[in-house]
Amino acid sequence: MTTAAPRALTRSTIATYAIGSLGTGGFGALPGLVLVYYLTDTLGIAALAAGILVTAAKVWDVIIDPVIGARSDRSLAHRGTRRPVMLLGAILLPILFVVTFAVPAGIGPLASGIWVFIAFVATATAFSLFQVPYIALPAELTRSYDERTRLLAVRVVVLTVAILLFGAGAPEIRDAFADERLGYLVMALSAAALMGISLVISSFSAPRGISAVAPAVSIAQTYRAGIAALKRSQPFRALLLTFLLQGLATGVMLAGAQYVATWVLGTGVAILFVSLIGPALLFAPVWAAISRRIGKERAFVWASACYGVGALLIVPQLWAPGVWIYAPVALAGAGYAGMQALPMSMLPDVISHDSRRHKIASAGTFGGVWTAGETTGMALGATVLTTVLAASGYLESVANQTVTQPDSAIAGIIISFSIVPAVIIGLSLLSFRRYPLRRHHIDEADSDETDSAATPATNPHPASGLTTTANDQETR
């Protein structure tokens, strides 16, 4: 078991934790922005095949995340900290990320696709080794509803800076080289160095507590624990489905940005990306302030609505393409900040709610299932985009080859960047209507927990996640 988390967070704890999002944001943004485009327009892989390849790589991620979550819980019980798992991922990720973009020249599209698939699967696994315990930490760093919002607001500011830095800067590095393959390799080396440093530093935000003997847990038990967590926590189910759908919406737009910049605007992707992420950087503290006044749940609905409306306003690009696209993209970016920060600050509330009601310490299990859901959404984003591109007649190409896209393909690019994400955001708000937790649930429970702190509580092995009390009921 671990020591009780304090209510207040120190600035050093917040800073050490938040800097990890420089690496997670970079990894989340860069492959989502350039990997599909790298496959279709540099390696000559057909759009639908590229989407299937990226999705297949992510399927492994979905499978492995709950296992990593359970192993993270085991590390916490056995060593008193999640740090070793995080450090392993932090060291491996930058190496494997470079390998992904180091496809040798002279091999055909099939061999190139296999290379990227294997390397990206390994990279995604390393990322999960860090990310799964990383997102479990806020529930262990503080008990406070507002302190979690504060912690995650700072994290999202760093995350947004990372997305802006990597999303706008990395393509500029790539485009500085006449040889596209060399450009991608230098881009990957530069990004990997920054990601690795930030992840290693942030690993030390994992608190140390009291270790205990942890029994071995099979992979089958691990998956049963994840399923059990989903079954017993209605707030988790509602929040996870919402975040999965929003990951799908943002994944479609992120993967489509390079195509919009190239084929609709005829420019580099940097300006479009800045117009999306710049407002997100400005609005991250705004949504945190709004959530303190009206609650993070209502603020989240407002932020999602901003994103959805911004996406819908892009539709007229079908008839009047031009630089005015930057305005609705900026509106979507303003909403994006709240869509990232607020669900992530609700997740620790869900974890602590479950732990309190069912007497189970399973933050890593929740983190593994959550990361699997997030990964699913982002992976399907690439699938949806490439399906639309394939249906609209998009033409793939190899490095330094010039092609002209048909009008149908241009329309498909715009639709995937506007109507598709707007509809998905609408669906996500329908699922969020079933999320039941509010500030008073967290604060009242925290007060009860403080009053009964001297009472011993049963703490079964965290990775099993199967023991419950007889009279527990879900908050509705």
Secondary structure, DSSP 8 states (H G I E B T S, - for coil): ------SS--HHHHHHHHTHHHHHHHHHHHHHHHHHHHHHHTB---HHHHHHHHHHHHHHHHHHHHHHHHHHHHHHHHHS-SHHHHHHHHHHHHHHHHHHT---TT--HHHHHHHHHHHHHHHHHHHHHHHHHHHHTHHHH---HHHHHHHHHHHHHHHHHHHHHHHHHHHHHHHTSSSHHHHHHHHHHHHHHHHHHHHHHHHTTS------------HHHHHHHHHHHHHH-HHHHHHHHHHHHHHHHHHHHHHHHHHIIIIII-S-HHHHHHHHHHHHHHHHHHHHHHHHHH-HHHHHHHHHHHHHHHHHTTGGGGTS-SGGGHHHHHHHHHHHHHHHHHHHHHHHHHHHHHHHHH----HHHHHHHHHHHHHHHHHHHHHHHHHHHHHTT----BTT------HHHHHHHHHHHTHHHHHHHHHHHHHHTT----HHHHHHHHHHHHHTTTS------TTT-----TT-----
